[in-house]
Every structure is written in structure tokens, then in C-alpha cells.
Amino acid sequence: MKLSLRSLIAAAMLVSCSAMMAQDDPEYRMEIGAGLGLTTYEGDFNGAILSGENMTPSASILLRRVMNPRSALRFALGFGSLKGSSKNLKTYYPDFNTQQVTESAREPYEFKNTLVDFNALYEYNFFPYGTGRDYRGAKRLTPYLGIGLGFTFVNSENGTVDLSSAPVNGSPNMFGSPKMDGSSGVFTANLPIAFGVKYKLAERVNLTMEWMVHFTLSDKLDGVKDPYRVESSGIFKNTDCYSNLQVSLTYSFWEKCRTCHKE
């Protein structure tokens, strides 16, 4: 009987020690890393949300401030390009469409503009995110949502044009080919909204897969404003946007003090 009681006490002590060790599972305040993916232009010269014809490679570097296992702030600088064409579009643009007989000799409008993007995003994890060993019951795998504020710079090498205010050429075809004489640099704010999944590969290594849409305030990312020749107003009305499908890898650092009071 005494032996059995001692065994029970020893087992209880082992369980208690294991729980204490789990509570000391390290947490990190920061992550740094990079990502690779595909950027898709979504505007007047794109007929689908995820068009393979308009996808281009992209890359980013990012820094994440982990506030707790449920939330984080992420800052990212992205590089890529936007491309599109008026060829084979179902929407008829008088200045660019090449499907009409009277305009069969006109070259389709094509562009490939370089893109630089900076965004700050608040991320909310559906489950507490961690190694799976800490006292909060954190999960190695969690989906998350993100929303924030960003800025976009696009370099349109051939210039830009605003067709809502451009004069109509008195040619037999009614509309003449637009002259791209506007500024080549386009700078605008954007509203990024993201959905993704995080997975902790190791104690300090994190893998993320994410799809993010950037709703911008400009209609000139493709070089052309209002190709309908109809002036519009509204914060996101008839403006261009783009999306990123990206995989990123980050490294955790700046460990929280283990002897401090845990949140």
C-alpha cells in the first residue's frame, strides 16, 4: 500500500513538472522573412478575377510584430508587376477594342508596369498560434484574416491617359488612338484584405500561404483612366485593384522573458 501511494505521488509530481515545462514554452515577439508568389492585375483590361494570362511573379520582405497568440501586426514591402491587354475582351472600348471590322488594323493595348507595394496589416488568428505545447493550448496550424492600409507605386513606361476628359478625335472611326502623355508614375493608397493559413514548421520557423486583394484609389494602374469615357466618382468606384497569392517563410526572434508575468 505504501509503495502504491509513493507511486501515485511520483506520478503526480511528473505531471506537475510537465505542466510547468509546458508553461515555459518560449514565445517570440517578432518574425522576419520573405515570400514568393503571383500578382494578378484586376481592372478594365482583365476579364477574370484570377486570370492566368495576367499573372506575374512577385516577391516581398516582411516583418511581423506578434502581440499575442491570437493577433499580430505585419509590415511588408512587395515587388512585382501588372500586365494586361485589350485583346479578346468581351467589353467594348472604342479606343482599344480590336474586334470590330472598322478597327481591325488597330493594335491591341498591352501593358506591363512595374509595381512596388507597402502595407501594414492587422492579422487575427482563428486559433491561438504556437508550438502546440504552451499553456494556452496553441495550435501549430491556424487560418487567419487580415485588414490594413497600404500604398502602391506603379511605373507605366508608356505614360498614362485620362479618357474621361480627353477630346474625341474626328476620325471616321469616331475615336482616335489615345495619346499617352500623362505622368508615368502612379502613386495611390490601397485597402488590403487578406485570408491565409499559418503553420509552425519548427519552434522558430513559420510557413504562411495567403491570398490578398488590394483595392486601390486609382484607375491608372493599367495606364488608362476611364476607358469607357464616362467620368465616375466614389472611393472605390471604377478603380483598379490587384491580388497576390503568396507563400512566405519567417523566422521568430526576440524571445519573451520567461520569468515575467505571462499575459
Number of C-alpha atoms within 10 A of each C-alpha: 6 7 8 9 10 11 12 12 12 12 12 12 12 12 12 12 12 12 14 13 13 16 16 16 15 16 21 20 15 20 20 19 18 18 20 19 19 19 28 28 27 27 19 24 26 22 17 13 13 17 13 11 13 22 22 17 16 21 18 20 18 20 19 22 17 18 12 16 19 17 20 18 18 20 17 19 17 19 17 20 21 24 21 23 20 23 16 14 16 12 13 15 17 17 22 23 21 21 17 11 8 10 15 11 10 16 13 16 16 14 19 20 20 17 19 17 20 19 21 21 21 18 22 20 20 16 17 19 24 28 20 17 17 19 13 13 16 17 19 19 22 20 17 19 18 21 19 18 16 21 19 20 18 22 22 24 15 16 18 23 22 20 19 15 12 11 11 14 12 9 9 8 11 10 16 16 14 18 13 16 11 15 14 19 17 20 18 16 18 24 19 22 19 20 16 19 17 22 19 20 13 13 16 16 16 21 18 18 18 19 17 19 20 24 21 24 22 21 22 25 34 30 25 21 23 19 21 16 17 10 13 12 8 8 11 15 12 19 21 23 23 21 21 25 21 21 20 19 21 21 18 21 14 10 11 13 12 12 7 7 6 9 4
